Amino acid sequence: MPIDLTVVSLRWLQFAAAVLVLGLPLFQALGLSEPGRQSARRAAITAGLFLLVAALGGLLAQTAMMAGGWAAGLEPEAVSYVVQSTSLGIAHVVRAGLALLGVAALVLGRGRRAGELVATLAFAGAVASFAWSGHGAASEGSLGLLHLAADIAHAIAAAVWLGALAGFCLLLIRPKPREASGTARSLARFASIGTVAVAVLIMTGLVNAAVLIGAEGLGRITGSTWGFLLIAKLVLFAMMVGLAAHNRFTLTPALSRAVEAQADTDRVLRRLRISIGLEMLAGFALLGLVAAMGVQMPPASM
């Protein structure tokens, strides 16, 4: 596999694993039933291990890209230089270490609150580390600090949203009629959190776009690979917001009414499963676009 494609693939895997390892432990605070909590915990542990392996693999792939080939990039001296002398290398090592810490906290904590808290903090740090290995770390001065902060908030908000979608998918895989009321409460409880996450994504996305595109780069958006990927990302984001609005204002109230009337909830649960599943698939496809954008030159840098 070409080095650049390997880098993008491993970035995608890291993004996907990171939103799960942070989003799923946070989702447990929404009041899942015990089987749901156990499923979310096991999924978070698995995703954490994937993040650990992908972060180390990403470090080697990035080193090979910088060195101009796999043979030179896998030399211990080259890897050591990247780790010690570049923010990208440091971020990968920190990310792997925090993923290991989070997994250990979940395994050794055995579902206790203290273990979940340590894991959440560790995984939040792992998600934030992406800001030091992307375009956000390239800006300097006060503008650079703003860009870095926006990148961190953007990544954490995405993890909250996509991790919750994954949690709802776990909850809805084999829904039981007696658990429909709990599902309805969790969906209603997440509504305000999801709204805040979307608002943060929009605001921080505007900050990032202003820095990476700039006034002079507006005319170069449609003529660059980065710009094409940005447009595709915005289309997927709009699709996700539309599905989220449908879930919040149509399907969630419909499920609550069915539960209150003690009516058949299977039809509403089936529609929710499809809608949330599509929203999650769009989100992970969007992460793939973000992974590809990270190795392209934004208009402001052209």
Buried (B, 14 or more C-beta within 10 A) or exposed (E): EEBBEBBBBBBBBBBBBBBBBBBBBBBBEBEBBEEBBBBBBEBBBBBBBBBBBBBBBBBBBBBBBBBEEBEEBBEEEBBEBBBEEBBBBBBBBBBBBBBBBBBBBBEEBEEEEEBBEBBBBBBBBBBBBBBBBBBBBBBEEEEBEBBBBBBBBBBBBBBBBBBBBBBBBBBBEEBEEEBBBBBBBBBBEBEEBBEEBBEBBEBBBEBBBBBBBBEEBEEBBEEBEBBBBBEBBBEBBEBBBEBBEBBBEBBBBBBBEBBEEEEEBEEBBEBBBEBBBBBBBBBBBBBBBBBBBBBBEBBBEE
